[in-house]
Structures are given as C-alpha cells and as structure tokens.
Amino acid sequence: MPNSIQLAQNFTDLLDEVYKNASVTADLISDASIVKAGVNANEIAYPQIDMSGLGDYDRNSGYTDGAVNLEYKTTQFNYDRGTKLSVDVMDDEETAGIAFGRLGAELQRTKVAPEADAFTFATIAGTDGVATVEEDIADGEEFLTALLTAKNVLDEAEVPEDERYLYATPTLMNGILALDTYKSKEVLNSFSVKKSVPQSRFYTKIDLLDGKSTGETVGHYRKSEDGLDINFMIIHKPAIIKFDKHVASDVINPKDNAASDAYILKYRKYGIVDVYQNKAAGIYVSHKAAPVSE
C-alpha cells in the first residue's frame, strides 16, 4: 500500500513550488522568527523598538542616560481563504489523469498566486502613512522620472537602500528597459528586486468574493469600485509583515470519500499582510487617477 503521508508531502511541496513560480510577492514573505503568538489565537505580536538620541557628554558625570523602548505590537490575521474541489473518478480516468493531476497546479497558478499578490498589494497600498502619488505615466521616460522622484522621497525619509523591491506593470517595466540608458540602468540597479506585475493583480483596493453570495459564487477577487490601477510600488521589505500561519493542501482519495466516487482537493491559506506602524515611510505607491464621472 502506498505511503499516503509521503504522497501528500510530495504533493504539498509541488504546490509550494508552483506558487513560488507563479507569485510575484513570494519574495516578500517574512521570516517567521520575527513574530510570536499573540494573546488570542487569531493574533500575532511583532517587535517594535524605539530609543532616545544622543545627549551631551560631561567630563565629570560622563554619559547622559538614554532610554530604550521595546514593545510587542499585536495585530490580527487578515487573510483566511480556501476551497474544496472534486473530480469524479471516471472523469479523471477518461482524461488519462489530467483532470485531477493538473488541478492543484492550476489552482495555484491561476487562483491562489494571483489572489495572494492582489491582496498583498491592495493591503499595503491602503495602509495609513504610506507615500501615495496619483499620476498617469505614458512611457519609459516618464516612468524613469517618476522612479527618481520616488527614490528621492525614500532617501529623504532615510529608508535604507538595501531590500528595496520595485514592482511595476509590464508596460512600464518594458518601457524603461527599452530606454537602455546609463541613467535607467543605474536607477533599476538601485533596487534589490525588480518584478513585473500584471495589472489584473495591481489595484489599490480589491473585493474578496466569498464564493457563496449572489454574484460571488465563482470566488476569487475583483477590483473594488473605488479601487485604482497601480502604476508601480516600492516596498522596503523590512517595513512589512507577510506571513502564512497555516497552509493546508489535502488530497482525499475516492475510497475515503463517503459522499461521492471522486477525488477531493482541499486547500486553505491563513495568514497576514500588514505594515509595521513605524515603518510606513518604507512604502511608495504610484497609482493612476480615478476615472472622471460623466
């Protein structure tokens, strides 16, 4: 009898790999060691440190006494999504195993990764205190100018240059690559990570469809009515928390399915995307102007 535990582990590893390849925000996942369990099960706590500055040194009394304030801020998990899909044994057999064999990978590639990316960007863009600019960028030259402006804002806010991640629509990213100038290369090289984000994942606000209500039975997400298209976003990785507390990828064989003669795939992701309260200056968001109502 096959080792079902090993098969399940291999399946989970495969889905993890597909997710990493399909997602543009997988690089932003935080080190789990920086957070700890909160008082309640649906909370996590993260460290926030502050300290006093320098004072005058006295040759008689020595140093002035400084103060260090280290406290844990508590925040709630804000992402809990899942689905259960089934494929009849005969449907799977008559498609040579393709129907169910590809189900997990396609779920990750077409649903899980795009939604996780869209949720990440929309959540960060909607955080109080982040730098937000409304502008329409027509070509690579204008994008280069906008990036230099953004870089100046982050530099003036003393955001460290390392671990600055640039996300932009493919149109803008390709436009600046087409310039192929010393200046454009220097600006792009100032970012640790540079990734293109399809506009369909790049909004200031989204609605997560519940999969049950009228008009939402397909699940997934959509751009909110008051959501705006993002042009580009710069994220200083240490400024955010992106953490999955629980990811479940379970396969139920037909013989263990009491309801029907079908394979079942259950998938759930429970986690958080948030911005450190004292690091909002590490985020810069450029979005398009709202459509003019007639």
N, C-alpha and C positions, 0 to 999 in steps of 0.2 A: 504493500500500500504506500503511495507517495507520501512524502513528508509535507503535510499541508502547511505547517508553520514556515518551513523553508520556502515553499512556493509563494506564500503570502508575503514573506520578506523580500523575495526577488521581485515580486510584482510592485511592492511599495517603492523599492529602490529604482525600478524602471520609471515609475510615475514621477518620482522626485527628479530624475534626470531630465525627463521630458519637460517638467515645469521650469527647471533652471534654464533650459534652452529656449523656451517659449516666452518666459517672463523677461521684461526689461528692468524690473525693480528687484530681482533676486539679489543683486549686489548690495542692496540696502539693508538686508536682514541683519539685525543686531546680534551681538554676542550675548547669549543667554545668561552669561555670568554677571552682567551688569544689573540685572533685575532680580527681585526676590518676591516671594509670595506676599500679598497684602493681607490685611486683617480678614477680609471676606474672600471667598473662593473666586469671585469674578474680578478681582483686583490684582494689580502688581504694584510694587513700590520701586522707585528708581532714585539713585543718589543725586543730590544737588548740593554743590559746595560753593561757599562764598567766604571771603576773608577781608580783613581790613588792609589798608595800604601802608606804605612806609610812613614813619614819623621821624622827627629829629633825633639824632644820636647825641647823647650828652656824655662828655668825657668823665664826668663824676658818677652819674647814676646809670650810665650805659643805655641800653635799648629801651624804647617805648614798648609797652605791652600791646601786642596785637590780639586779634580775635579770629577764630575760625568757626564757621557755622556749617556743619554738615548735617543735612536732614534728608529724610526719605520722603519724596512726594508720592502720593498714591493716585492712581488713575485706573479706570475700568477698561476691561477688554471691550472693544467696539466692533468686532467682526466675528460673526458666528453663522456660517453658511454651509449647506450640504445638499446632497441629492441621493436618491436611490433609483438606479436604473436596472432594468431586467431585459434579458434576451432569451426567447424561447429556444429550447434545445434544438428543435428541428430547423429553426431559422439559422442558428449558428452552424449546424451540420451542413445545411444546404448551401451555405456560403463558404464552405471549407474553413470554418473557424474564424472568418474575417469579422463577422458581425460583433462577436464579443471580444475577439482578440485585439481589435483596434479601439474598442470602446474607451478603455482607460486612458490611452494616449491621446485620443481625440478630445476627450473631456478636458484633460489638462491643457492641451494646445489651443482649443477653441473657446473654452468657457472659464476654466479656473485661472489660468495665467492672465488673460485679458481683464477679467473682473478684479483680480488682486492688484493689477497695475493701476486700473482706473480708480479703485478705492484708495490706493496709496496716494496718488497724485491729488485727487479731489480733497482728501482729508488734510493733507499738508497745505494745499492752496487755501483752504478755508480756515486755517488757524490764525487767531488774532496775533498781530505783531509781525507777521512776515512781510517782507517788502513786496508790494504788488504794483505793477505798472500796466496800464491799458494802452496798447499800441497795435497798429496794423503794420506788419513787416512784409514788404513786397518782394525783396530779393536778397541775395547773399550779402551785398554791400550794406543794406540796411540792417541785416542780421548782425553783421560784424560790428556796426556802430552800436547796436543795442547790447551786444555782449560786452563791449568795452564800458558802456555805461553801467551795466550790472556789476562788472568786475570792480569798478570804482566804488560802487555802493558797498560791496562786501569788504573791500580793502579798507575803506574809511571806518567801517564798523569793526575792524580788526578781526575779521573772520580768518582763521588760518588758511593758507593756500592749499595745504595738503588735504586730501579727501574731499575736494570739491567735485561734485558729479554734475555733468551737464546733460540734460535731456531736452530734445527738441524734435519738432516734427520732421519727417523725412525730407519734405520740401525745403525747409530751412537748412537742414544739415547738408543736404546735397548742394544747395546754393552756395554755402560758404566753402565747401570742398572744391567747388568748381572755380572759385577765385584763385586758388593755388598761389597765394602770395606769401611773402615772408611774414607780413602782419597777421594774416589769417591763420597761418601755421603756428605762430607764436601764441596767439590767443587760444587756439584749440589745445595746444600742448600744456597750457596752464591748468587744465582740468585732468584729474586723475582718471575719470571715466567719462566717455562720450558715447551717448546712445540715442538712436532714433526711436521715436515713439509714434506709432500710428495715431492720427487724430482721433480715431474712434475710442482710444483709451485715455485721451488727454483733455480733460474738462475740469473746470473749477468746482463743479458740483454734479453729482450723479444721484440717481434713484436706484436702490437695490430692489429688484422685483421679488415679491415674496413667493411666487410660484403657486399661489392659491387663489388670490383675489381675481375678480373680473378684470381682464386686460393685463394681468400679470402672470398668467398661468405658464408662460414659457420660461419664467425665471430669468436669471442673468441680471443685467443692469441696462440703464439708458441714461442719456444726458438729461439733466433736470431742465425744466422750462426756463429757470433763471440761471442755468449753467452757461459758462462761456468757454470758447475754444482757447486752450493754452497754446501759446507760441513756443515758449521754452521755459524751463525751470532749472535753477541751480540749487543743489542741495548739498550742504556740508554734512556728510554722513553722521558725525557725532552729535548733530543737532536733533536727530530723530530717533524714535524707538519704532522698530518694525520687528515684531516677534510673534511667532506661532507657538502658542502653548500646547496645542493639540491638533494633530492631523491624523485622520483615520481613513485608511484605504482598505476596505474589506471586500473579499470575494466570497460569495456563498454559492456552493455547488448545487445543482438541481436536486441531488439526493438529500440535501439538508434543507431544502426549501419546501416547507409544508404547504404553502399556498398555491404553487404552480410548478410546472416542469420547465424551469427556466433558471439561467444563471442570474445572479444579482450582484451588482456593484454598488457598494455604499461608500460615499465619500463625504468627509466633513473637515472643515478648516475653522479653527477657533483661535483668534489672536488679536493683535492690536497694532494700530499705526497711530503715532502721536508725535508731537514736537515737544522737546524739553522747554519748560516755561522760561528759562533764562537764556535760551539759545535760538530764539526765533529769528534773530538777525542773520543766522546762517542760511536762511531760505530766501530766494529771489524768484518771483513769479511774473512772467510776462504773458498777458492774455489779450485776445482780440477785443475790440469794442463790442458792446451789446448792439444787436440789430435795431435799427431805427423803426419804431412803430409808425405805420401809415395812418 
